[in-house]
Amino acid sequence: MISILNYEMGNIRSIQNALDFIGIGCRVIDTQKDILESEKLILPGVGSFAVAMENIRRKDLLDALNEAALVKKIPILGICLGMQLLMDKSEEGGLNQGFGWIGGAVKRFDPYKLSIKVPHIGFNTVYFESNNNGLFRGLGSSADFYFIHSYRVECQNREDISSWANYGERFTAGIQRKNIFGVQFHPEKSQTNGLAVIRNFCNLA
């Protein structure tokens, strides 16, 4: 049973639909107890980093999330904003602290410096690093996924980067450290390739 965390910022229904389509049971949760009893946990996300962290603190979920990820070692997948929350900090809406599970910061694409439109919207090719641990199994060395975001993560340690893409510059499309996974793209909106990523996460030992 996969748990989907409701912190009032997510595209929860789309993820439920994707899990239903591949025949994997799920539940939506928003309590400390349910977090700690989860076998695997998905952090969805659309919207503001600052508001997301405010909601998580208001619901008193941060300590349980830290215990689940860092002590119990529950596999956790952050999607889009959910991935950005895994980082140390974000500059969105002022400087805001994240979970701090992955070293680095969330920064906005610079449309003037990079001569691009922001947000980055649409399908883009994601290239997989050799250090990925099963999330991209069966997809070869690259695959196309759907993005919609104005901010991207900058990791302190290259070893935490599981995949990357290009949009005006090379940027991190996925992160991974042991049981903690994140993807900047939306697998639930990425058709067959996205369903493969979700299935691979659900099948992780």
CORBELLIN-V497547 format. One line per field, one symbol per residue. ss: DSSP state (A for helix, B for strand, O for the rest). psi: psi as a letter, one per 40 degrees, with the letter a starting at -180 (. if undefined). A space follows every 10 residues. Layout:
# CORBELLIN-V497547
ss=???
psi=???
This chain:
# CORBELLIN-V497547
ss=OBBBBOOOOO OAAAAAAAAA AOOOOBBBBO OAAAAAOOOB BBBOOOOOAA AAAAAAAAOO OAAAAAAAAA AOOOBBBBBO AAAAOOBBBB OOOOOBBOOO OBBBBBBBOO AAAAOOOOOB BBBBBBBBOO OOOOOOOOOO OBBBBBBBBO BBBBBOOAAA BBBBBBOOOB BBBBBBBOOB BBBOOOAAAO AAAAAAAAAA AAOOO
psi=hhhhhhffei gddddddddd defhiiihif iddddeeidi hhgihhahdd ddddddddef eddddddddd defhhhhhhb dddddeidii ehfihhhadf dhhaihiiih dddefihhih haiihhhhie eifedfheea eiihihihie iiihidhdee hdiiihgdih iheiihhbeh iihdigdeef addddddddd ddei.
